[in-house]
């Protein structure tokens, strides 16, 4: 089969209207991208029809190599010229103001975007567990919340999922996560999923603190505590732990990511991934999802339209939907990140 023409190296952002029918160009020849103008006539290509069920924002594929036509699936990142880096020393980038960190754990960037430092945060104690909010509606999120926690030797109080999809990520230590009466071993760089009807607690049997992030979707201002553990484990979703598997990596030019907690675990609203960013600065881009990005090691710079700030291990970048941003790694060998996105299930889709 003849390869389609790459009409645009990124996806097309579009606001579709409920009940309206759209014809997406699949050949790449149309002059009215991303829609068909009949230029495919005489070729083996046909347009793809799409009827919107509701008013919503979508990203139509521009490279014509998507596997989820008519929408972008990130395939453009691995086509020639599809994923570009950006020169941090360019004249335009030299005008972006550096925002220095102060005593507060939060560094505000453009719009509702910010970087949160867990090393500067004051933690609240609840038994052997200490925690703080990192992302919350009060801080500007619309779809998710996130908390940083440290658990000393012993067991944390019981925490209710409170009707929310809950995703954990262990950054240091090892122990067990008990989910509504069923226990799962967890060590550093493990993702864990808790269903909305369930509850959980963290068991640490070592002297070193077990450190983790707790993400909820939809978001809430605080964790919800229970006096006892309900025996309500949803056995139809038995697989709750996600670990690193290099065979499951997805390439994005020189970068890569692996899905951790996702639909395979029963999470239909929140997706967790781990990825690697090499020594480089990404081209500025946007996503349709809201994202909390945890930096696990190394150092770098986060850029928005008119501001930037440095990031290091333990920092979290909060990105509202459609926020222009770029992440730069300044560490030889790259750094590792863990992202939680809501709503969405593919971190490679951008425009």
Number of C-alpha atoms within 10 A of each C-alpha: 5 8 10 16 15 20 20 16 20 25 25 18 20 12 11 18 15 12 12 12 13 18 16 26 31 28 25 25 19 18 13 13 18 27 21 22 16 15 17 17 10 8 9 10 17 17 19 14 14 15 13 14 12 11 12 11 12 16 22 25 33 29 26 28 22 18 12 12 18 25 20 27 21 26 24 27 22 13 15 11 12 17 19 14 13 14 15 17 9 9 9 10 16 11 11 16 15 16 13 10 17 9 8 11 18 20 19 18 22 16 13 14 20 25 26 23 21 21 12 15 17 13 16 12 13 12 12 16 21 17 22 19 24 26 29 22 14 11 16 17 23 18 23 27 27 28 20 22 21 24 25 20 17 17 19 20 19 20 20 26 22 17 14 21 24 29 27 24 28 21 20 15 20 22 23 18 25 20 28 23 15 15 15 15 13 23 19 16 21 20 27 25 28 28 25 17 16 23 27 26 20 27 24 24 16 13 11 14 20 26 22 24 20 21 29 28 24 20 20 22 16 12 17 12 16 12 9 12 18 16 12 14 19 15 8 7 14 11 14 19 20 21 17 15 10 9 7 11 15 14 17 19 15 13 18 16 22 21 25 28 30 21 13 13 19 18 21 15 19 26 26 30 22 24 19 21 23 18 18 20 21 21 16 18 16 17 22 21 21 20 27 25 19 26 22 19 16 18 20 23 17 20 25 22 16 15 17 25 20 20 25 18 18 17 24 27 23 28 27 22 20 14 22 20 22 19 21 26 24 19 15 11 12 19 22 20 20 23 22 31 26 22 19 19 21 17 23 18 23 22 21
